Amino acid sequence: MFISYSIANPLTRVRIPRRLPRPGQVLVHSGEHVEPARVVAQTVEPADFRIIDVARELSVPVKKIKPYLKVNRGDTVAEGDVLASRGGFGGQVCRAPIAGSIVGSGRGRLLLEAAPQPVHLTALVPGLVAEVLPDAGVVIEAIGAFMQMGWGNGKEAFGVLRVVVRAPRHPIRPKHIDASSHGAILVGGSRLDDETLEQAIEMQVRGIIVGGIPPSMIPQLEAVDFPIVTTEGVSTAPMSQAFFDLLRSLDGREAAISGRLQQRWGIERPYVFVPMPAQSGAPINPESPLVVGSRVRVLRGPYTGASGVVSDIPTSMIQLETGARLPGVQVDFGGKEFALIPFMNLERLL
Amino acid sequence: MVDERTIESILIADCGTVFTKLLLLEKVEDSYRFVAQAETLTTMNPPWSDLGVGVLQAIEQLETITGRTLYASGRLVTPQQGLEGVDAFVVTLSASEPLSLVIAGLVREMSLESARRAATGTYTDIKAILSREGSLNSPQETWSRTIRDISPDVVLLVGGVDGGARRPVMELADAIALAASMLEQHQRPTVLYAGNVELRPHITKLMGDITRVEVVDNVHPTADTEHLGPAQNALEQYYIEERMKTAPGADTLMAWSRLPLLPTAAAFSRVVDYLCRREEHPGRGVLGVDAGAATTTVAATFDGRSYITVYEKGIAYGPLTWIKERDVAALLRWMPEEMEEEELLTLLYNRELRPWTVPQDPRELWVEQAVVREMLRSALAVALPTWDVGKTDAPSGMMPHVDPILISGGGLVHMPRPGQALLIALDGLQPTGISTILLDVNRAAPALGAVAGLKPLAAASALEAGTLTSLGTVISPVGKARPGEWVLRMKIAYEDGGTLNVEAHYGDIEIWPLLPGQRAKLHLRPNRRIDVGFGPGRDGHVQAIGGLVGLVVDARGRPLTLPDDPDRRRRTLHGWIWDVGG
């Protein structure tokens, strides 16, 4: 069967899709070089609107409302502008509750739509526009270190990586975050807690990369305005050694970090990308088979998050503690520690 | 094209949300036999974005297992040539995104409830329910905003019995039309109108120029009747057209297949229908449940009428939302050992992030089992009100008598021991009376349901040839007794002449030997307050068929209740797990 995979590669050529949340306009051309802050596409959020029952407000029959209207379809109005009025003693006035345009009228009512809010999509990663997705966004081809993450809070940023712990099992603490963390993407070890998050918000960090987070913190983490990603999903396990080593080797470099997570239908995984000046990098081959010597990471059970290499692929089934018998491999975690792991609970590290 | 009569081999692909399963059936003499199966990850989503990639991967596995070439020169080898290729290829699909749906109507307990039931007949995601109820003024602005912001695939508009309410339905229609007009042409929802028949021309006139309008029979034509079929069929057809046929790679699979793509739930339902026709138990229906990763399907047949409910939560995608709607304690209560909420939630989050993974230690397994139990219970709670069980015996407020019960889907089939699958099914479904439990061990049932459209004989003979594995016959007495009091005395007369006189006690699960394929005649004599299907205190004879677990009496009572005291509850759960073989 297919063995799932995560990319944790120091130098590769990747194609990173950048998609608008809804159809819009692409602002760059195929083959164009873009920098992280460059706006590559834009769209608008659906605007606020009001249905104003002018006939009722003026107490006028629907069929007779036309002479009282002060605006026409297509007119722009400010908040408080008169939309319709009925003069005379005890006359009444109908005013615009919001600023906007009159986009529809009929049956004694006006449809007033506010000005739409523009949404800009930046490149996030420096590279070449490899493909334009009409009305939807672009695909950017870039060369550098690429790491796929397990969980993310939906936010994105570009900044300098700073590794603040010495080992993947060490959690990031408030003491690791000081004024020098301002604008930096911090790399912690095992997990994040409330106190550390508060300190990070106060010091205005640009992002956080940790091994895992407790499930109870998810609502808080989704509410902060900078990206937070984890290598091991929602977990208390330490950061995988393979990821930590790679991140440590990139300490001080600029990185793009995306916490966008879409688990179904058009899957998106959070990632960290560190651009490199190299001119070439081999693209990842997700079809590469699992063989003895393949780098793998465990996704479930007592070894969750542990990375190692495949040391044997038994032909017979392996027996799990649950009693289930499944095909699997023996993984060497280093330090003479081995375990049998079913294929389904493994992923290849590419 | 191969003539139907000459089909010697059939390859079936079932593309689920997480896994793609392939089955190979071959004709041996006059019947079809299951030859081999393969399973791989479904590849509809990135990075592959092509269903065909996973199907080809599974075909390669089948080629390795069987030594037979199935795919060559960039295409499926069909028809069969000697020992190469296959004569037919059939596809079922549940991997596609469900239809996003907004329901708009008048009264929650009437038309809106009927509309909701109609929507659960296929893969839908109900994003919002708009109701006029409880509001004197028409909240048209809110309705329009909701529809515009959601931009659903379909708005199902219901309301008014035939000849009944007009104005409130038209107000809803007005709001829908306004919302549609604010969306780009390609984003506008299809409006499926299933309300007051007299308003059809007005609805079409109002919205026909703005968006696509389809009119079907009223889901609630009179105050006390419900008519779901046409709305269900329209939604299913829309799902097939807009979701299945447009799935990445579906065009390749359709080119190989002789039959149109079929939703997995519909295919599964066909097998349940077949079992009903085969068994012909008077006074009993047939039930099938498919515990999938993203949905839980309940299919039932009573008196020749079929019902499908696709509950929009499964064992991987669903528990976290389910907890938000209910309570985490409802899952924790099934843990036979103490477990903190944090541990449970961590497991559920990661299960959703990596839905293909399997429990590796007992604690993870217990969480998985708890989820399956509660998904079955919730799915059944949605399905039960849609059933008209007719002459089927049905204890008040409980599961009607169903026999057999077919259990399928990764949530049940992947259990390490057959007793665990049986126990979960009993806890989740709480059957009453006498039922044989069939495990769809190769997860072939939906696939065979699809084959039935091409070659009914093939589907029937593959089912008869042991594709479904019996876990055993279960007797579930209904009635109250004191803990430990006898509820059923039973004489088991085996085919070889041996007999066994046994007694079951209230609160226990009792299992007696009855091997797969072995039959026995049972004389059941319940306690005077207990009903095993013949009426309270009435005795009777039945034939029982054995299975991997045996002959089971589930004397724990209906409805099944768990002790409130945590320690006692955990001891009880441990006892039940022990009873069914660990």
Interface residues (C-beta under 8 A of the other chain):
Chain A: M1 F2 S4 P23 P46 F49 R50 I51 V103 G104 L111 E113 G150 W151 P214 P215 S216 I218 G233 V234 S235 T236 Q263 R264 W265 G266 I267 E268 P286 L299 R300 G301 P302 T304 L320 E321 T322 G323 A324 R325 L326 I341 P342 M344 N345
Chain B: T17 A38 E39 T40 L41 T43 N45 P46 P47 G54 Q57 Q61 E97 Q140 E141 S144 R145 R148 D149 L178 S181 M182 E184 A294 Y317 E342 L345 T346 L348 Y349 N350 E352 L353 R354 W356 T357 V358 P359 Q360 D361 P362 E364 L365 H414 P416 R417 G582
